[in-house]
Amino acid sequence: MMSRPVTSEGHQGQAGRRSADAPVRKRASRRKTDAGVPASEVDRLEHERGLLAAGHTQIAGVDEAGRGPLAGPVVAAAVMFPVAWLRGEFPAELVKLNDSKQLTEAQREHYFAWLTTQPEVRYAIAQADATMIDRINILQATHRAMNDALAQLTPAPAHVLVDGLRVKTLRFPQTPLVKGDSRSYSIAAASVLAKVTRDRQMLAYDREFPGYGFAVHKGYGTPAHLAAIAQLGPCAIHRKSFAPMKAEQTELSLRLSDPRKPSATASPA
């Protein structure tokens, strides 16, 4: 990882030696969808093929994980599939790929391992840590991580499918898709890479900062996590601009600015 506040790592399969148009041996019918839903209802390549028809061949999906937690980084991932996959040679291994939140941990790990070992798949992962989030706010930090991930893809994407609303600061032409991680294979793949990367980091933080339960809740504001913050106070990876840390910081600032107010640690009269 780079030492700057926004850290990232880019991957181009086997150093990008294979073309993004390289075909794969296994194919899946576009009539197949997960959970038995007819293809007429769910076509997770519809938007990619529309962009292909418009003349775009380098199409990326981008998504994030970790906007809501009270602790840890926000992670963004970008994925670009080869054109041959989008035109009909989509791998059978990915037919049930979906929004990472709809998958089990074992399924996410399986897809992560498969996607990151295919030389045809271009992908990159970036993140903004808690310090950056506190400095520029979570929305800007998320968009910065997205841009950082997309900037690492080689070749550069001609068009990006974005999960959610339009990102004003995105440096690439884009199509925003609400619930895009369940509507586009490209975005779904990015959501898996971002989620697994972040979850693994939170497991490491659980060992570094014991007592908070990061391995269980991954930094989200569960009752157990809030109770741990109340008992132990925030640690280095907590977002100080998020409640309840923000409220504590505000109360401390008010007490320091008004010496007449009793200290939170003062003994009762």
N, C-alpha and C positions, 0 to 999 in steps of 0.2 A: 504493500500500500504506500501511496505517496504520503508525505508528511504534512501536506497542506490540509486545511479544514475540509475541503471536499475531496474525498479520495475515490479512486476509481481503478478498475482494471478492465482492459479490453481483450477480447479473444476473437481470433479469426480461424477457428478450427486448427488445422495443422499449419499454422503460420500463414493461412490464407492461400495455400498452394493450389487448392482446387477451385474451379470456377463456381460462382454462385448459381450458374445454370446447370451444374452437373446433375444428371439424373440419379436416382437411387433404384435398387433392385426391387424392393417391396413397394407395392402400390395399394392404395385403399380407394374403394369406390366412394364418390362424393355423395352417394345415396345414404351412406352410413352416418349416423350421428349417435352421440351418447344418450343413454337412458331410453333408447328406442324411439326418440323423437324423429318424425319424418323429416327428410332433408328439405321438403318444401317449407317447413317451419323454422328450421335452424340450419343455416348454411354459413359456416364459419370461414369460408373463403370468398364470400360474396363481395366484400369490399376490396379484398386484394385483387380479385379478377376484374372488378370495375376499374381499378387503377391500371392494371395491365392493359385493358382495352383502351385506356386513354393515353397509352404510350409509355407508362412508367414501368421500369423493370427492377429498380432497386427500391423495394418497399419494406419499411421497418414498422414494427409494433413497439410501443413504449408503454411502460407501466411502472408504478411505484408500490412500495410496501413500507408501512410505518409512519403514516401521517398522524395517526391518532394517539399513539402511546405517549406516556409521560416520560419515558426514558429511552435512550438509544438513538441510533441514526435513522434517517429516512433513506431508503435505498431505491434506486431506479435501475431498470434494466431495459435494454433495447435488443431486439431480435430481428434478423432479416433472413427469410427463407429463400432458397434458390428458386428461380423462375419455373423450372421444371416441376417442382412440387406444387406451385400455385396453379399451374396449367392442367393438373390432373394426375400427377404422379405422387400425390401426397402419401407419406409413409403410413402404413397400417398401424405402426406403433404410436402414432399421435392422434388417431381418430377420436379417442375419448378425452383428449386434452381439453381443459376447461379453465375457467376462473380458478385461481389457486385456492380461494376460500371454499370452493365447492369440492375440493380434493382432500383426501386424507394425507397425513404427514408422509406415510409410506409412498403414496402415489406421487406426491410432490418430489420426493427424493428420487424416485424412479425416473420421472420426466427430466429432472435436473441432470441426472447422470447421463441420460440418453442424449439430450440436447447438446450438452457441453462436450460430447465426444464425437459428434458428427462433423467431419471436415467441411461439409457443405453449408453448415449453419454459421452465420456471422452473428456474434453477440458481444455485448459489452455491459459492464455493471459499474455503477458509480454510487456515491453516497455523500450525504452531508451529515456531520455529527451534531451532537446537542449544542455545542458552542456556536456553530454556524446557524443552527435553527434559532437560537436565542438572539443572535445578532441581526438576522435579516427576516425573520419570521418563517413559520413552517411552510407556507405556500411558496414563497420565493426560494426557499431551500430545496423544496421538492422540484420545482421547475429548473433550478440550477443543476441538480443531479441528473434530471432527464436530458438536458442539453449536453452535459458532460458525457453521459453514456452514448448518446447519438453521435457526438463528435468523434468518437473512437472507431466507429464502424468504417470499414474499408471494403469496397468503395463506399463513398458517402451515400446515404439514402436520398432518393429523389423525392420521396413523399413518405410521410409518417402517419400511421394510425395511432391516435392517442386515446387512452382510456379516460372517459369523463368529458369535461368541458374544454373549450379551446384554450390553449396556453399562449397568451399574448407574447411572451418572450421567447417562444420556441424559434430556433434559427432555421427551421426547415419547413417547407410547405406541409400542411397537416390536414387531417380529417378527424375531428373529435367524435368519439362514439360513446354515448352514455351506456354504461354497463358493457363497455367494449371488450372486457376480458372474457365475457361469455358469448360474444358475437364475432370475434376474430381470433383465428388461431395464432396470428402473429402477436397480438396483445396478450393472449392467454399464455403463450410461451414466455413472454417478458414478465408476466405476473408471477409465474412459477420461479424464474431465476431470481427475481427481486425478493420474493417471500422466503425462499430457502436460504439465500445468502444472509438475510437479516436474522432469521431464526437461529442460524448457526452462530452468528455473532452474539446474540443474546445468551446462548448457552455458555459461550466463553465468558461473557460478562457476569454470569451467575457464579462462576468460579472466582472471578476477580473481586466481585462485590457480594459476598454471601449475606444471606438474611433477607433479601428483597424478593426472592422467588422469581427472578428473571427467566429461569428455565421453564417455568410453568406458564406465566402470563405474558411473557415476551415484552414487558414494559407497559402493557395496557393498564388502565386504571381500575383494576379489580378491587373488591373490598380487602382482600389479603394484601395487595400492593399498597393501598392507601394506609392500612394499619401499620405496615412496615415503615413507610415514610414517617408516620406520626411517631413511631417509636425510635427509629434510627436517624431520622432526618434525611434529606436528599444526598445522594452520592454524586460522583463526578459526571456520570452519564445522564443524570436527570435534567430535564429541560426546565430551566429556571423561569422561563416565560410562560409555563403552563401552570394551571391550578393543580394542586394546592401550593406548589412551590412559589408561584407568583404572589399569592396572598401572604405567605410568610415573609417574602422579601419586602412587600409593601408595608407590612406591620413593623418590620425591623427598621425600615427607613423612617417611618413616622416616629418611632420611639427615639431614634438617634437624633431626629430633627427637633424633638421636644423633650428636653431633659427632665421636665416636670412629670412626664408619664412614667409610671413604675416599670421596671424591667420585668420581662417575662419570667426571669429566674429569681426575682426578689422574694424574700420571705414575707408571708402575711404578717400584718401588724398584730 
